[in-house]
Amino acid sequence: MPATQPTDTADHSAAADRRSDTVSPPDADVLKRPLRLGNITIKNRIAKSAMSEILGSPSHAPTPEHVQLYRTWAEGGVGLAITGNVMIDRRALGEPRNVVIEDDRDLEALRAWAKAGTANDTHLWMQLNHPGKQTPAFLVKETVSPSAVGFGPELAKAFATPRALTETEIEDLIDRFGTAAAVAKEAGFTGVQIHGAHGYLVSQFLSPHHNRRDDRWGGSLENRARFVLTVYSAIRDRVGPDFPVGIKINSADFQKGGFTEDESLQVIQWLADAGMDLIEVSGGTYEAQAMVGAYQKESTRRREGYFLEFMERIRQHVEVPLMVTGGFRSAAGMAAPVRDGAVDMVGLARTLCIDPTLPARVLDGQPAKAELPRLTTGSKTLDRYAALDVTWYENQLARIGAGKPPNPELGAWRSMVTSFSKQGCQAFQLRRAK
């Protein structure tokens, strides 16, 4: 399947020429442009990026809360919504209430989720994931990874040292990705995204720090990229040539000996050549959380979008549609990289936890800007133990899923008590919202 192209070919003319224009189109007009991906058209350039909802049932099926949450986002104006990570193996969970797809046992619940999330001409893609060694120790007795490389001292107590995957297990996991994608398509989701970022299993295979194998799955970059390319091929075989398949991939791991920008650029070129429909770029791992702005310079924060310099570099090498998530707070900040052609879509995540209708107002040309709250109990140690930068947003998702409006005024202490009352100490085990 050839790499797909955006509808607006002007998006990829020389950035210097665009910046020299004396008159720029209004921000709303830029963001309202439809985006063609293969045989589908996404109605605008604003996406809801993946966040882990932890709203699944005890048996890891979708729930009515998923239906309400994604209907709210669809009605709020996004062109594309990407689910939180849906696991392909119930033996390997990122969080206690992840949705899992191993077969079609939950097909009707998945159909209800897909129907709600595709309201208002919205596309809904399922993000497929395996956490590898990033499975909290309280959830499983054994974790797996490309190699038996544990976490550093800071996280060693929260995550067990993994066991290296066998060749047979690797092939089984690849098949599981394909099966989950086929079920997602049957349920009515309009695409899937491979989670290849943030230190999860696909990211672990790509990283020379985590992947120290000496067989065909490790060593050279070509070998380390074999897993993700084979996963893509397995999914494509199961869903056909016209069903959208995307990936979320790290720009870099931001840790010593990890996946670098140069390596990421090469893998992105291989993925584009293979026919990937949309590539979303992020960065970091549990050990280096660049995805939430931990390594961003003040100039980057003012510009709003994270990873934009890397996106501009990618654009010089590939024509595949690109998406970036992180740091966007205003219409001007979102429109700028689309107008300049560095990206084709911008992703919002935490902003949509507290303001689900922001996209509609932005696209209508109304004044709209989001500021994320500064969350603290007054104790940095307690803030960290309570995982406030994750659990506060999870509580907002739970409110929306219950049919209630978000509560941006929710205090840190009240949020912590709410999380504890619902999940006990497990609520505060180390995890992330994306």
C-alpha positions in Angstrom: 0.0 0.0 0.0 1.7 3.3 -1.0 2.1 6.1 1.5 -1.0 8.2 1.5 -1.0 11.9 0.9 -2.9 14.8 2.4 -5.7 16.5 0.4 -4.1 19.9 0.6 -0.9 19.6 -1.4 0.2 23.1 -0.4 0.9 21.7 3.1 4.1 20.2 1.7 5.5 23.1 -0.4 8.6 24.8 0.9 8.2 26.0 4.5 10.3 29.1 3.7 7.9 30.1 0.9 4.9 29.7 3.3 6.5 31.8 6.0 7.2 34.6 3.5 3.4 35.0 2.8 2.3 38.4 3.7 -1.3 37.2 4.5 -1.9 33.9 6.4 -5.2 32.2 6.5 -7.0 32.4 9.8 -6.2 29.7 12.4 -9.7 28.2 12.2 -9.5 27.9 8.4 -6.2 26.1 8.6 -7.5 23.6 11.2 -10.8 23.1 9.3 -9.1 21.7 6.2 -10.0 18.1 5.6 -7.2 15.5 5.5 -7.3 12.7 3.0 -5.8 9.4 4.2 -6.0 6.7 1.5 -9.7 6.2 1.0 -11.0 8.1 4.0 -11.2 11.8 4.7 -10.8 13.2 8.2 -13.0 16.4 8.5 -10.4 18.6 10.3 -6.9 18.7 11.6 -7.5 18.3 15.3 -7.2 14.8 16.9 -7.8 13.5 20.3 -4.6 11.6 21.2 -4.5 8.4 23.2 -5.0 8.5 27.0 -5.4 5.5 29.2 -9.0 5.7 30.5 -8.9 2.8 33.0 -12.6 2.4 32.6 -12.7 -1.2 31.5 -14.8 -3.9 33.3 -13.3 -6.4 35.7 -13.1 -8.8 32.6 -11.4 -6.1 30.6 -14.3 -5.3 28.3 -15.5 -1.8 27.2 -18.1 -0.2 29.5 -20.9 2.3 29.1 -18.4 4.9 30.4 -16.3 4.4 27.3 -19.5 5.0 25.2 -20.3 8.3 27.0 -16.8 9.5 27.1 -16.1 9.1 23.4 -19.5 10.4 22.4 -18.7 13.5 24.3 -15.4 13.9 22.4 -17.0 13.2 19.1 -19.6 15.8 19.7 -16.9 18.2 20.8 -15.5 18.6 17.4 -12.4 16.5 16.9 -11.9 15.0 13.5 -10.1 11.9 14.8 -10.2 10.3 18.2 -7.7 7.6 19.2 -8.5 5.3 22.1 -6.4 4.7 25.2 -4.2 1.7 24.9 -6.1 -1.5 24.3 -4.1 -4.5 25.2 -3.6 -7.5 23.0 -2.9 -10.0 25.9 -4.7 -10.1 29.2 -1.6 -11.5 30.8 0.1 -8.2 30.2 -1.7 -5.0 31.4 -0.5 -1.5 31.7 -3.2 -0.6 34.2 -5.8 -2.6 36.2 -8.8 -1.6 34.0 -7.4 -1.8 30.5 -9.6 -3.0 27.7 -8.2 -6.2 26.2 -8.9 -7.8 22.8 -7.8 -11.4 22.2 -10.8 -12.5 20.3 -14.4 -11.3 19.5 -15.9 -12.2 22.9 -16.7 -8.5 23.6 -17.8 -7.6 20.1 -21.2 -6.0 21.0 -19.6 -3.8 23.7 -16.9 -2.8 21.2 -19.6 -2.0 18.6 -21.4 0.3 21.1 -18.1 2.1 21.8 -17.3 2.5 18.1 -20.8 3.8 17.3 -20.6 6.5 19.9 -17.1 7.5 19.0 -17.9 7.9 15.3 -20.8 10.2 15.9 -20.7 13.6 14.2 -18.6 12.3 11.3 -15.7 11.6 13.6 -13.1 8.9 12.9 -12.3 6.6 15.8 -9.1 4.6 15.8 -8.2 1.9 18.4 -4.7 2.1 19.8 -3.2 -1.4 20.2 -0.5 -2.0 22.7 1.5 -4.5 24.7 3.4 -3.0 27.7 6.3 -5.4 27.7 8.2 -4.9 31.0 6.1 -1.8 31.8 3.6 -3.8 33.6 3.4 -2.9 37.3 4.6 -5.6 39.6 1.3 -5.6 41.5 -0.6 -6.7 38.4 1.5 -9.7 37.2 4.1 -12.1 38.5 6.2 -12.1 35.3 6.9 -9.6 32.6 8.5 -10.0 29.2 10.6 -7.9 27.0 13.1 -8.3 24.1 15.8 -8.8 26.7 16.1 -9.3 30.5 16.9 -5.7 31.2 15.3 -4.3 34.3 14.6 -0.7 35.3 16.9 1.6 37.1 16.9 2.0 40.9 14.1 4.6 40.9 11.6 2.2 39.3 13.0 -1.2 40.2 10.5 -1.7 43.1 7.5 -0.9 40.9 8.4 -3.1 37.9 9.9 -6.6 37.9 12.9 -7.5 35.9 11.5 -9.0 32.7 12.2 -12.3 31.1 13.5 -12.3 27.5 10.9 -13.3 24.9 11.4 -16.5 22.9 11.1 -16.5 19.1 7.8 -18.4 19.4 6.4 -15.8 21.8 7.4 -13.0 19.5 5.6 -14.6 16.6 2.5 -15.1 18.9 2.5 -11.4 19.9 2.7 -10.3 16.3 -0.3 -12.5 15.5 -2.2 -11.0 18.5 -1.8 -7.5 17.1 -3.3 -8.7 13.8 -6.2 -10.4 15.6 -7.0 -7.3 17.7 -6.9 -5.1 14.6 -9.3 -7.4 12.8 -11.8 -7.3 15.7 -11.5 -3.5 15.9 -12.4 -3.3 12.2 -15.3 -5.7 12.6 -16.6 -3.7 15.6 -16.8 -0.5 13.5 -13.6 1.4 14.5 -12.4 3.3 11.5 -8.7 2.6 12.0 -6.0 1.4 14.4 -2.9 2.8 15.8 0.1 0.8 16.9 1.6 2.1 20.2 5.3 2.2 19.4 6.3 4.9 21.9 6.8 5.7 25.6 8.8 2.6 26.5 6.1 -0.1 25.8 7.0 -3.3 24.0 7.3 -2.0 20.4 9.4 0.9 21.8 11.5 -1.7 23.8 12.3 -3.6 20.6 13.5 -0.4 18.9 15.7 0.7 21.8 19.3 -0.6 22.0 19.1 -0.1 25.8 16.2 -2.4 26.2 16.8 -4.7 23.3 20.2 -6.5 23.6 19.3 -9.6 21.5 21.8 -11.1 19.1 19.2 -12.8 16.8 17.2 -11.4 13.9 15.1 -9.3 16.4 18.1 -7.3 17.8 21.5 -5.8 17.2 21.3 -3.5 14.2 18.6 -0.9 13.7 17.2 -3.0 10.9 16.9 -6.0 13.2 15.4 -3.9 16.0 12.8 -2.4 13.7 11.8 -5.9 12.4 9.3 -6.3 15.1 7.3 -3.2 14.4 7.4 -3.6 10.6 6.3 -7.3 11.0 3.5 -6.1 13.4 2.4 -3.6 10.7 2.5 -6.3 8.0 0.4 -8.7 10.2 -2.2 -6.0 10.8 -2.3 -5.1 7.1 -2.8 -8.7 6.2 -5.8 -8.9 8.5 -7.6 -5.6 7.8 -6.9 -5.2 4.1 -5.3 -2.4 2.0 -7.9 0.3 2.6 -8.3 0.3 6.4 -6.2 3.0 8.0 -3.2 1.9 10.1 -1.1 4.4 12.0 1.6 4.4 14.7 2.7 6.4 17.6 6.5 6.5 17.8 9.2 8.1 19.9 11.3 10.9 18.4 13.8 9.7 21.0 13.8 7.8 24.3 15.7 10.7 26.1 17.7 8.2 28.1 21.3 7.1 27.8 21.8 4.3 25.3 18.2 4.6 24.1 16.5 5.1 20.7 17.9 8.3 19.1 16.4 10.9 16.8 18.6 9.7 13.9 17.3 6.1 14.4 13.7 7.4 14.7 14.0 9.2 11.4 15.2 6.1 9.7 12.5 3.9 11.1 9.9 6.5 10.2 11.2 6.4 6.6 10.8 2.6 6.6 7.3 2.8 8.0 6.3 5.4 5.4 7.7 3.1 2.7 5.8 0.2 4.1 2.5 2.1 3.7 1.8 3.5 7.2 -1.2 5.9 6.9 -0.5 8.3 9.8 2.6 8.7 12.0 2.2 10.4 15.3 5.4 11.5 17.0 6.0 11.7 20.8 9.0 10.9 23.0 10.2 9.5 26.3 9.6 6.5 28.5 8.5 5.9 32.2 12.1 6.7 33.1 12.3 9.9 31.0 8.9 11.4 30.6 9.4 13.8 27.7 5.9 13.1 26.5 4.5 15.4 29.3 7.1 18.2 28.7 9.7 17.1 31.2 12.6 17.9 28.8 11.1 20.9 27.0 12.9 24.3 26.8 11.1 27.5 27.7 11.2 28.5 24.0 9.4 25.2 23.2 6.8 25.9 25.8 6.1 29.3 24.3 5.8 27.8 20.9 3.4 25.3 22.5 3.9 22.1 20.5 6.5 19.6 21.7 8.9 17.9 19.2 8.2 20.4 16.4 11.8 20.8 15.5 12.0 17.1 14.9 8.8 17.1 12.9 10.3 19.8 10.6 13.3 17.5 10.1 11.1 14.5 9.3 9.1 16.5 6.8 12.2 17.0 4.7 12.4 13.2 4.2 8.9 11.8 4.0 5.5 12.7 2.6 3.4 10.4 4.9 0.9 12.4 6.9 2.3 13.4 10.3 0.7 14.1 13.7 2.2 15.6 16.9 0.8 15.7 20.3 1.8 17.7 23.4 1.8 21.2 24.7 -0.9 22.8 22.5 -3.1 25.3 24.3 -4.5 27.7 21.7 -5.8 27.9 18.2 -2.7 29.9 17.1 -0.4 27.2 18.6 -2.3 24.4 16.8 -2.6 26.1 13.5 1.1 27.2 13.1 2.7 23.8 12.4 -0.1 22.8 10.1 0.1 26.0 8.2 3.9 25.6 7.9 3.5 22.0 6.7 5.6 20.5 9.5 2.6 18.4 10.5 -0.8 17.4 9.1 -2.7 17.0 12.4 -2.3 18.2 15.9 -3.2 16.0 18.9 -4.8 17.2 22.1 -4.9 15.0 25.2 -5.1 16.4 28.7 -6.7 19.6 27.4 -9.7 17.5 26.4 -10.1 16.0 29.8 -11.1 19.4 31.2 -12.5 21.0 28.0 -14.0 18.5 25.6 -15.6 21.2 23.5 -12.5 23.2 22.8 -12.0 21.9 19.3 -15.5 23.0 18.2 -14.9 26.5 19.5 -11.5 26.7 17.9 -12.9 25.6 14.5 -15.7 28.1 14.9 -13.2 30.9 15.2 -14.2 31.6 18.8 -11.5 32.7 21.4 -10.4 29.5 23.0 -7.3 28.7 25.0 -6.7 26.0 27.6 -4.4 26.2 30.6 -3.8 23.0 32.5 -3.9 23.4 36.3 -0.8 23.2 38.5 -1.6 20.3 40.8 0.0 20.0 44.3 -1.0 18.9 47.8 1.8 21.2 49.1 4.2 18.2 49.3 6.3 17.2 46.4 6.8 13.7 47.9 3.0 13.2 48.3 2.3 14.6 44.9 4.6 12.0 43.4 3.2 9.2 45.5 -0.3 10.2 44.6 0.6 10.4 40.9 -1.4 13.6 40.6 -0.3 14.3 37.1 -2.1 11.1 36.1 -4.9 10.4 38.6 -6.3 13.9 38.5 -7.0 13.6 34.8 -8.3 10.0 35.2 -10.9 11.4 37.6 -11.9 13.9 34.9 -12.3 11.1 32.4 -14.4 9.2 34.9 -16.7 12.2 35.4 -17.2 12.6 31.7 -17.8 8.9 31.3 -20.5 9.1 34.0 -22.3 11.9 32.1 -21.0 14.7 34.3 -19.1 17.8 33.2 -15.3 18.0 34.0 -14.4 19.8 37.1 -11.3 21.9 36.5 -11.6 23.2 40.1 -11.1 19.7 41.5 -8.6 20.1 44.3 -5.5 17.9 44.6 -6.5 16.5 48.0 -10.0 15.7 46.8 -8.7 14.1 43.7 -6.3 11.9 45.7 -9.1 10.8 48.1 -11.4 10.0 45.1 -8.7 7.9 43.4 -8.0 6.0 46.7 -11.7 5.4 47.4 -12.1 3.8 43.9 -8.9 1.8 43.6 -7.1 1.8 46.9 -3.3 2.0 46.8 -3.3 0.6 43.3 -4.5 4.0 42.1 -1.1 5.4 43.0 1.1 2.8 41.4 3.4 4.3 38.8 1.7 4.8 35.5 0.9 7.4 32.8 -2.1 8.9 31.1 -0.9 8.3 27.5 
